[in-house]
């Protein structure tokens, strides 16, 4: 095994293991929360959270898929998957309230969310172009292209980093509102906390993976280009 392969494994294995663990516990905790009934649908809980913050203008729509829930800050629309929209269980209201938390962030100009919205197109460009630019820079021995490729992938890593405070804050808002509005009692709250915590861990794994890959690119491509100069 050469040094490049060893470096890649050292950097890639920990995030991969954490990601595998996070996905598995999320499935387990989500399934458990789906089995815990409540008196309201996820859509009703989300509507109450939004209305409690004066966001009656934010619409709620049903979308296809499983855990395809998201808030669209451009359209000011909360989109919930089937279970999150019509399910009467702790998973539904937990996920729906979390997404409503993003709408609250948007309305209150929560800075990390504003930064994330700015970073999304840059990260999209970086994920599509970074490797091409890197390889072109190394092949042509153009140091500026290598730097440009690494910067492009840096946008991807930055997006994953800024995701963390955004997601954790949305979950905190969701838990606080669900309790204050009476959708969850103290006995039920740990189930919601456990599920949202597992979801947050998937973002930690994604951040670690992106940062590890960025470090690998810096070590491999920047180092090799520097030696060729």
Residue pairs with C-beta under 8 A, 6 or more apart in sequence:
4 220
7 216
7 219
7 220
8 216
11 212
11 213
11 215
11 216
12 209
12 212
12 213
12 216
14 208
14 212
15 205
15 208
15 209
15 212
16 209
18 201
18 204
18 205
18 208
19 202
19 205
19 206
19 209
21 201
21 205
22 198
22 201
22 202
22 204
22 205
23 202
25 198
25 201
26 195
26 198
26 199
26 201
26 202
28 198
29 191
29 194
29 195
29 197
29 198
30 67
30 91
30 195
30 198
32 191
32 194
32 195
33 89
33 90
33 91
33 94
33 191
33 192
33 194
33 195
34 83
34 87
34 89
34 90
34 91
34 92
35 89
36 89
36 90
36 91
36 188
36 191
37 88
37 89
37 90
38 88
38 89
38 90
38 92
38 93
38 183
38 184
38 188
39 88
40 48
40 88
40 93
40 183
41 85
41 86
41 87
41 88
41 92
41 93
42 80
42 83
42 84
42 85
42 86
42 87
42 92
42 93
42 95
42 96
42 97
43 60
43 62
43 80
43 84
43 85
43 86
43 96
45 92
45 93
45 96
45 97
45 100
45 178
45 181
45 183
46 60
46 78
46 80
46 93
46 96
46 97
46 99
46 100
47 60
48 177
48 181
48 183
49 96
49 97
49 100
49 101
49 104
49 174
49 177
49 178
49 181
50 56
50 58
50 60
50 78
50 100
50 103
50 104
52 177
52 180
52 181
53 103
53 104
53 107
54 107
55 103
55 104
55 107
57 76
58 76
58 77
58 78
58 103
59 76
59 77
59 78
60 77
60 78
60 79
60 80
60 85
61 77
61 78
61 79
61 80
62 79
62 80
62 81
62 82
62 85
62 86
63 69
63 79
63 80
63 81
64 81
64 82
65 81
65 82
66 81
66 82
66 83
67 81
67 84
67 95
68 79
68 81
69 79
69 80
69 81
69 84
69 95
69 96
69 98
69 99
70 79
70 99
70 102
71 77
71 78
71 79
71 99
71 100
71 102
71 103
71 106
72 78
72 79
73 102
73 106
73 113
73 117
76 103
76 106
78 96
78 99
78 100
78 103
79 99
80 95
80 96
80 99
81 95
83 89
83 91
83 92
84 91
84 92
84 95
84 96
84 99
85 92
85 96
86 92
90 184
90 188
90 191
90 192
90 195
91 195
93 178
93 183
93 184
93 192
94 174
94 178
94 192
94 195
94 196
95 195
97 173
97 174
97 175
97 177
97 178
97 183
98 170
98 171
98 174
98 196
98 199
99 170
100 173
100 174
100 177
101 169
101 170
101 171
101 172
101 173
101 174
101 177
102 113
102 166
102 170
104 110
104 170
104 173
105 113
105 166
105 169
105 170
105 173
106 113
110 166
110 169
112 162
112 165
112 166
112 169
113 166
115 162
116 159
116 162
116 163
116 166
119 155
119 158
119 159
119 162
120 159
122 155
122 158
122 159
123 155
123 156
123 158
123 159
125 152
125 155
126 151
126 152
126 153
126 154
126 155
126 156
127 153
127 156
129 149
129 152
130 149
130 150
130 152
130 153
130 156
130 217
131 149
131 153
132 149
133 145
133 148
133 149
133 152
134 145
134 146
134 149
134 150
134 153
134 217
134 221
135 149
136 142
136 145
136 149
137 143
137 144
137 145
137 146
137 147
137 148
137 149
137 221
137 225
138 146
138 221
138 224
138 225
141 225
141 228
141 229
143 225
143 226
143 229
146 221
146 222
146 225
147 222
149 217
149 221
150 214
150 217
150 218
150 221
150 222
153 213
153 214
153 217
154 214
156 210
156 214
157 207
157 210
157 211
157 213
157 214
159 210
160 203
160 206
160 207
160 209
160 210
160 211
161 207
161 210
161 211
163 203
163 206
163 207
164 200
164 203
164 204
164 207
167 199
167 200
167 203
168 200
171 196
171 197
171 199
171 200
174 192
174 196
175 184
175 189
175 192
175 193
175 196
178 184
178 189
178 192
179 185
179 186
179 189
184 192
